[in-house]
Amino acid sequence: MTITTLIVDDEPLARQGLKVRLAQCPQLQLVGEASSAHDALEAIATLKPELMFLDIQMPGMTGIELIESMLERDLDMPLVVFVTAYDDYAVKAFELHALDYLLKPIDEERLGACLERIDEQLGQRDQARREARMLKALAELAGVSIDEMQQRLDRGEAVTGDYASQLAIRDGSEVSLVAVEDIDWVDAAGDYMCIHAKGVTHIMRKTMKELEAMLDPRRFVRIHRSAIVNRERIGQLINLASADYLVRLKSGDELRVGRSYREKVKQLLL
């Protein structure tokens, strides 16, 4: 994972020195630099960096004032590491939720510790974003607000009402009961559904829409207009060269993701 990075310092030599140091960090991708807080605002709006190394003492507007201005205007905020020759502002910096505070000249060991904190913080942020995408997708499936969906999950309730624990599948005069948890995937064959479970294919007369409504979306995901997959059986989501996706099950079976389902599948699985 590369971390897009912006350097903000009014001193050219300081910017160059930091660029040299950061060039040794393969996880950082320098996308720009700014010599003033005003230039930094434009760079942040245009480049949308994930991380900013920010000097404090700058003419016109200090680094502290830049962050205060962004917070007041509710602008998207990158992670901030203050870099300064003075330790007088440390308390104020951390009040503004700075990730770290480095003193010039930057010590190699101290920079290494800072990078570890950056990796950890971005990992937590990515996890939070994945959880938010999952919550949004589940809320859309259930037709409720995100707040209502969160409350249901907090209470341990089913996402959208009651779901089948087993399917009754008729074959002539016989009826087989298939446990929902045993289903690997379902695909459509005309007006019939092929239920693949434990290596056996059962044929069920049902529409895909009817069957989908019976299955808990926390466990099953529709990946195509004619395919539903048990999420626990998914081994890989493969990005093809054509920008299409392929779901490879743990059994080795492969199913193509329909284009209209691609974004929702990515939100649920990535």
Buried (B, 14 or more C-beta within 10 A) or exposed (E): EEBBBBBBBBBEEBBEBBBEBBEEBEBBBBBBBBBBBBBBBEBBEEBEBBBBBBBBBBEEBBBBEBBBBBEEEEEEEBBBBBBBEEEEBBEBBEEBEBBBBBBBEBEEEEBEEBBEEBEEBBEEEEEEEBEEBBBBBBBBBBEBEEEEBBEBBEEEEEBBEEBBEEBEBEEEEEEBEBEBEBBBBBBBEEEEBBBBBEEEEBEBEBEBEEBBEEBBBBBBBBBBEBBBBBEEBBEEBEEEEEEEBBBBBEEEBEBBBBEEBBEBBBBBBE
